[in-house]
Amino acid sequence: MIEATLTESQKSLRDETRRFVKAIPRQLILDMDADKIRYPRQFLEEGAKRKLLGLRFPAKYGGRGLGWADEIIALEEGGALPLSLGCLYSLVSICGEAFHAFGKEKQKQKYLKPTIKAKLCCAEALTEPRGGSDFFGATTVATRKGSHYVLRGQKRFVVGAEGADYFLVYAKTNPDAPSRDSLSLFAVDKDMGVEAKHLYGLMGTRGGGAGRILFRDIKVPEENIIGREGQGGEIFYRMMIPERMTSAAGILGTARSALEIAARYSNKRKAFGTKIRDFQAVSFKVADSVTKLDAAFSLVYTTALTVDKGDNHRLARRMVSESKKFCTETAWQIINDAMQIMGGIGYTNVYPVERMLRDTRLAMIWTGTNEIMNLIIQHEFYRELLECKDTSRDVESDAAEAKELEEKVYE
C-alpha cells in the first residue's frame, strides 16, 4: 500500500505480515510449484499462530475485528508469496464471511473459530463441469429427507479438494423456484463422504490441491445449512466481496514483487556499455508500471473504505468488480513488462517472474471472469445513471445547438 495512506496500526500490521511472509520456507514454495506438495497445511498453521488469519472477524472467534481497509494491507504483503498460498490464506476470509454474516452461533463455534485457528481447513465448492460463469445453473441438488439433506452432484476447480476438512457447497434445494432463490449453502465435512475424484495439473498456482469433488448421496444434517433454505443466492453475492477483494489486493503484491525484481535487474544489467535502465524502452516501462500500480492501489483502498462504510451496497458491488478486473489486468501487464525488461533470463526459472506470470493468468479467470466483471460494472453504472435523480449541472445543454430537438433522433 502507499505509505502515506497507512495509520500506525496499519503499518504495524504490514510489518507483522511481512515477517510472516519472510518466514515461509523457500523449499515449500519450490515443492508446491513442482507439485510435490498438494496442500501446505503448515502455512495456515503458521498464520494462525501469528493471529493473522480471519483479521476481519471478531476477537471471540480468533480474529482482530478489523476492516477491509486493514485486511487489504495483509493481502498485498502476502502477494509476495505464490498465488496458491494467497488463495489458501484468503479462503479463511471468504468462507468465514458466510458463517460470520449468515451462520448461527453454533456454526461459528464449530467451523469459523477453528478455521481461524487453522484447526480446520476450509474450501469453497462453486463451479460445476457444465457451468462456470453460469453459477445459478448449478445441477448439484440437495433433497430434504426428514432431519437431513441428501446431496448429489459434483463441483470442480475446488482449491483444497485434497486437504480441506470441510467444503461450503451450493446446491439446489428448490429446482422449481426462480434461479436466485433455488440454491442453499451447506457446510459439508469431508468425512461425510466427499470424494476427491480428480486433481488438476495446473499452469500455475500449484500446490493447493485443486480438483473435482463428488457427492454421492451424502447425508448432510439440516443444522449444516447456512442461513435459511433458498438463501444461497443472497449469500453468494455477499461472499463475492471477499472473493474479489482478496484477488484484487493480493495480486498487486505479486505485481509489485515482479516490478521490483525487474527494476533491480535493470540497474545492474548492462548493454552497449550502459545500464539498461538508462534506455527509455526500459525506464518508461518501469514508469508506466509504477503509475499503474499506484492507480490500482488507490482503487482497492477506496473500494475497501466503501465496503467498510456499508451504506451503499450497489456502489460497493460495482467497485469490488472494478477492483478485481482492473487489478488483475494491471498485474498481468506489469508482470509481462517485467519479463520483457529482463529479456530471456526472465523467461527462465533463474528468476521467479515466470512463475508469477503463470500464477497471475488465473487471477483474470477465477472469482468471476473479468468479462463478468464488465457486465456487473456496466449494469450498476447504468442503474445509477438512469434511476437516480441527477442534481449536477446539465452539461448536455451547453452545446451551441442543444435546443435543436429535431436533430436529436434516437429511433
C-alpha positions in Angstrom: 0.0 0.0 0.0 1.0 3.6 -0.5 2.9 4.6 2.7 1.1 7.9 3.1 -2.3 6.2 3.5 -1.3 4.0 6.4 -2.0 4.6 10.1 0.4 3.5 12.7 -1.6 0.4 13.5 -1.8 -0.5 9.8 2.0 -0.1 9.5 2.3 -2.5 12.4 0.0 -5.0 10.7 2.1 -4.6 7.5 5.3 -5.3 9.4 3.7 -8.4 11.1 2.6 -9.8 7.8 6.0 -9.1 6.2 7.7 -11.1 9.0 5.2 -13.9 8.3 5.9 -13.9 4.6 9.6 -13.9 5.2 9.3 -16.9 7.5 7.8 -19.2 4.8 10.5 -21.7 3.7 11.8 -21.3 0.2 11.7 -25.1 -0.2 8.0 -25.1 0.4 7.4 -22.7 -2.5 9.6 -24.8 -4.8 8.0 -28.0 -3.8 4.5 -26.6 -4.3 5.3 -25.3 -7.8 6.8 -28.8 -8.6 3.5 -30.4 -7.4 5.4 -32.3 -4.7 3.2 -30.8 -2.1 -0.6 -30.7 -2.6 -1.8 -28.9 0.5 0.6 -26.9 2.8 -1.4 -27.1 6.0 1.6 -25.9 7.9 1.3 -22.5 6.1 -2.1 -21.9 7.6 -1.0 -23.1 11.0 1.9 -20.6 10.9 -0.5 -17.8 10.0 -2.9 -18.8 12.8 0.0 -18.9 15.3 0.7 -15.3 14.4 -3.0 -14.4 14.6 -3.0 -13.3 11.0 -5.9 -15.4 9.8 -9.5 -14.0 9.6 -8.5 -10.5 10.5 -12.0 -9.0 9.9 -13.8 -11.4 12.3 -14.5 -10.7 16.0 -11.8 -11.5 18.6 -14.0 -14.1 20.2 -13.6 -16.3 17.2 -9.9 -15.6 16.9 -9.9 -12.6 14.6 -9.0 -9.0 15.3 -12.2 -7.2 14.4 -10.5 -5.2 11.6 -12.0 -3.8 8.4 -11.2 -4.2 4.8 -9.0 -1.1 4.8 -6.8 -3.2 7.1 -7.1 -6.6 5.6 -6.0 -5.5 2.1 -2.7 -4.5 3.7 -2.0 -8.1 4.8 -3.3 -9.4 1.5 -1.0 -7.2 -0.5 2.0 -8.1 1.5 1.1 -11.8 1.1 1.2 -11.3 -2.6 4.9 -11.7 -2.4 4.2 -15.4 -2.0 2.9 -17.7 -4.7 -0.8 -17.2 -5.5 -1.7 -20.6 -4.3 -0.6 -19.6 -0.8 -2.5 -16.4 -1.1 -5.6 -18.3 -2.1 -5.4 -20.6 0.9 -4.9 -17.5 3.2 -7.9 -15.8 1.5 -10.2 -18.8 1.9 -10.4 -18.2 5.6 -11.8 -14.7 4.9 -14.1 -15.9 2.1 -15.6 -18.9 3.8 -15.6 -17.1 7.1 -17.8 -14.4 5.6 -20.6 -16.9 5.2 -20.5 -18.0 8.8 -20.0 -14.5 10.1 -22.8 -12.9 8.2 -25.4 -15.7 7.9 -24.3 -18.5 10.3 -25.8 -19.5 13.6 -23.7 -19.2 16.7 -23.3 -22.9 16.9 -21.9 -22.9 13.4 -19.5 -20.2 14.2 -18.2 -22.1 17.1 -18.0 -25.4 15.2 -16.5 -24.0 11.9 -15.4 -20.3 12.0 -13.4 -20.4 15.2 -11.4 -23.5 14.4 -10.8 -22.3 10.8 -9.3 -19.0 12.1 -7.1 -21.1 14.4 -6.2 -23.5 11.5 -7.6 -26.4 13.4 -9.9 -26.9 10.4 -9.1 -26.1 6.8 -11.9 -24.9 4.5 -12.7 -24.9 0.8 -15.4 -23.4 -1.4 -17.3 -25.5 -3.9 -18.8 -23.2 -6.6 -18.0 -24.3 -10.1 -19.5 -27.3 -11.9 -18.3 -29.1 -15.0 -21.3 -27.7 -17.1 -21.1 -24.2 -15.7 -18.5 -21.7 -14.8 -19.9 -18.2 -15.1 -23.4 -19.7 -15.1 -23.4 -20.1 -11.3 -27.1 -20.3 -10.9 -27.3 -23.0 -13.5 -25.9 -25.4 -10.9 -27.1 -29.0 -11.1 -25.9 -30.3 -7.7 -29.0 -31.0 -5.7 -29.8 -31.4 -2.0 -33.1 -33.2 -1.3 -34.6 -33.0 2.1 -35.2 -36.3 3.9 -36.5 -35.7 7.4 -33.8 -34.1 9.5 -31.1 -34.2 6.8 -30.5 -33.5 3.1 -29.2 -35.9 0.5 -26.5 -34.2 -1.5 -25.8 -35.4 -5.0 -23.6 -33.8 -7.7 -20.1 -32.6 -8.3 -18.0 -29.5 -8.2 -14.7 -28.7 -9.9 -11.7 -26.3 -9.7 -12.0 -26.6 -5.9 -8.9 -25.4 -4.2 -8.4 -27.8 -1.3 -10.2 -30.7 -2.9 -7.3 -32.6 -1.4 -6.5 -31.2 2.0 -9.6 -29.3 3.2 -11.6 -30.6 6.2 -14.9 -29.2 5.0 -16.5 -27.5 2.0 -19.0 -24.8 1.5 -21.3 -26.3 -1.1 -24.1 -24.6 -3.1 -26.9 -26.9 -4.1 -30.4 -26.7 -5.5 -33.0 -27.3 -2.8 -35.9 -26.0 -4.8 -35.4 -26.5 -8.6 -38.8 -25.0 -9.4 -38.1 -21.7 -7.7 -36.6 -18.7 -9.6 -32.9 -19.4 -10.1 -31.6 -17.0 -7.5 -34.0 -18.5 -4.9 -33.3 -22.1 -5.8 -29.9 -22.5 -4.1 -28.9 -23.2 -0.5 -25.5 -23.2 1.1 -24.2 -26.2 3.2 -21.2 -26.9 5.3 -20.2 -30.4 4.2 -17.5 -32.2 6.2 -15.1 -34.2 4.1 -15.6 -37.3 6.3 -19.3 -37.2 5.4 -18.2 -39.0 2.2 -16.9 -36.3 -0.1 -14.8 -37.9 -2.8 -11.8 -36.1 -4.4 -12.1 -37.6 -7.9 -9.5 -35.7 -9.9 -6.7 -33.3 -9.1 -5.8 -30.9 -11.9 -2.4 -30.3 -13.5 -2.3 -26.5 -13.4 -0.3 -24.0 -15.4 0.3 -22.0 -12.2 -1.0 -21.6 -8.7 0.1 -25.1 -7.9 0.2 -26.9 -4.6 -3.3 -26.0 -3.4 -4.8 -29.4 -4.1 -7.2 -28.1 -6.7 -9.6 -30.7 -8.0 -13.0 -32.1 -8.7 -15.1 -33.4 -5.9 -18.1 -35.8 -6.0 -21.1 -36.1 -3.7 -22.7 -39.5 -4.0 -25.9 -39.3 -2.0 -24.2 -37.8 1.0 -26.3 -37.2 4.1 -25.9 -33.6 5.4 -27.6 -32.7 8.7 -30.2 -29.9 8.5 -28.2 -27.9 11.0 -25.4 -27.6 8.4 -27.4 -25.4 6.2 -26.0 -21.8 6.4 -28.7 -19.2 6.6 -32.1 -20.5 5.5 -33.1 -22.7 2.7 -33.2 -20.8 -0.6 -30.8 -18.1 0.7 -27.9 -19.3 -1.3 -28.1 -16.6 -3.9 -28.0 -13.8 -1.3 -25.1 -15.5 0.5 -23.3 -15.9 -2.8 -23.5 -12.2 -3.6 -22.2 -11.3 -0.2 -19.3 -13.7 -0.5 -18.3 -12.2 -3.8 -17.0 -9.2 -1.9 -14.2 -11.2 -0.1 -13.7 -13.4 -3.2 -12.9 -10.4 -5.4 -11.3 -8.1 -2.8 -8.8 -10.8 -1.9 -8.0 -11.3 -5.6 -7.5 -7.6 -6.2 -5.3 -6.8 -3.3 -3.3 -10.0 -3.3 -2.3 -9.9 -7.0 -0.9 -6.3 -6.6 1.6 -7.7 -4.2 2.7 -10.1 -6.9 2.9 -7.3 -9.4 4.9 -5.2 -7.0 7.4 -8.0 -6.4 7.9 -8.6 -10.2 8.4 -4.9 -10.8 11.0 -4.6 -8.1 12.9 -7.7 -9.4 12.9 -6.2 -12.9 13.9 -2.7 -11.7 16.8 -4.0 -9.7 17.9 -6.1 -12.6 17.8 -3.1 -14.9 20.1 -1.2 -12.5 22.7 -4.0 -12.8 22.4 -5.3 -16.3 24.4 -3.6 -19.0 24.1 -3.5 -22.8 26.1 -1.5 -25.2 28.2 -0.4 -22.3 25.4 1.2 -20.2 22.9 0.1 -17.6 19.6 -0.9 -19.4 17.6 1.4 -17.0 19.1 4.3 -19.0 17.3 3.2 -22.1 13.9 4.8 -22.4 12.4 1.5 -23.7 13.2 0.1 -20.2 12.8 3.1 -17.9 9.4 4.1 -19.5 8.1 0.5 -18.9 9.1 1.0 -15.2 7.4 4.4 -15.1 4.2 3.0 -16.6 4.2 0.1 -14.2 4.7 2.3 -11.1 1.9 4.5 -12.3 -0.5 1.6 -12.9 0.4 0.1 -9.5 -0.3 3.3 -7.6 -3.6 3.7 -9.5 -4.6 0.1 -8.7 -3.7 0.5 -5.0 -5.8 3.7 -4.9 -8.8 1.9 -6.4 -8.6 -1.0 -4.0 -8.1 1.3 -1.0 -11.1 3.4 -2.0 -13.2 0.2 -2.5 -12.2 -1.1 0.9 -13.4 2.2 2.5 -16.6 2.0 0.6 -17.3 -1.6 1.7 -16.4 -0.8 5.3 -18.8 2.1 5.3 -21.5 -0.3 4.3 -24.2 2.2 3.3 -24.2 1.8 -0.5 -24.2 -1.9 -1.4 -24.7 -1.3 -5.1 -21.8 1.1 -5.3 -19.7 -1.4 -3.3 -20.7 -4.2 -5.8 -19.6 -2.1 -8.7 -16.3 -1.0 -7.1 -15.4 -4.5 -6.0 -15.9 -5.7 -9.6 -13.8 -2.8 -10.9 -11.0 -3.6 -8.4 -10.9 -7.3 -9.3 -10.9 -6.5 -13.1 -8.5 -3.6 -13.0 -6.0 -5.0 -10.5 -5.7 -8.5 -12.2 -5.3 -7.0 -15.6 -2.9 -4.4 -14.3 -0.8 -7.1 -12.6 -0.7 -9.1 -15.8 0.6 -6.1 -17.7 3.2 -5.2 -15.1 4.5 -8.8 -14.9 4.6 -9.1 -18.6 6.6 -5.9 -18.8 8.9 -7.1 -16.0 9.7 -10.2 -18.1 10.2 -8.0 -21.2 12.7 -5.8 -19.3 14.6 -8.8 -18.2 14.6 -10.4 -21.6 15.4 -14.1 -22.0 16.6 -14.7 -18.4 13.1 -13.6 -17.2 11.6 -16.5 -19.1 13.7 -19.0 -17.1 13.3 -20.3 -13.5 16.5 -18.4 -12.5 14.1 -15.7 -11.5 10.5 -16.2 -10.2 8.9 -13.8 -12.7 7.9 -16.7 -15.0 6.0 -18.3 -12.1 4.4 -15.0 -11.3 3.2 -14.8 -14.9 1.8 -18.3 -14.7 0.1 -17.6 -11.4 -1.4 -14.3 -12.5 -3.1 -15.7 -15.6 -5.6 -17.5 -13.4 -6.5 -14.3 -11.5 -8.3 -12.9 -14.5 -10.5 -16.1 -14.6 -11.3 -17.1 -11.1 -13.9 -15.5 -8.7 -15.8 -14.4 -11.8 -14.1 -13.8 -15.1 -13.2 -10.2 -16.0 -15.9 -10.3 -18.7 -18.4 -11.0 -15.9 -16.9 -8.1 -14.0 -17.6 -5.9 -17.0 -21.2 -7.0 -17.0 -21.6 -6.0 -13.4 -19.8 -2.7 -13.8 -21.9 -1.5 -16.7 -25.1 -2.8 -15.2 -24.6 -0.9 -11.9 -23.4 2.2 -13.7 -26.5 2.4 -16.0 -28.7 1.7 -13.0 -27.2 4.6 -11.1 -27.2 6.9 -14.1 -30.8 6.3 -15.2 -32.6 5.7 -11.9 -31.0 8.3 -9.6 -32.1 11.9 -9.6 -29.3 14.0 -11.1 -28.7 17.2 -9.2 -25.5 18.1 -11.1 -25.2 20.6 -14.0 -27.0 19.7 -17.2 -23.8 19.6 -19.3 -25.7 18.3 -22.3 -27.5 21.7 -22.7 -24.1 23.5 -23.0 -23.8 22.7 -26.7 -24.5 25.7 -29.0 -27.4 23.9 -30.8 -28.6 22.0 -27.8 -32.2 23.2 -28.4 -32.5 21.7 -31.9 -34.6 18.8 -30.7 -35.5 17.7 -34.2 -31.8 16.8 -34.7 -31.8 14.5 -31.6 -33.1 11.4 -33.3 -33.0 8.2 -31.2 -35.0 5.7 -33.3 
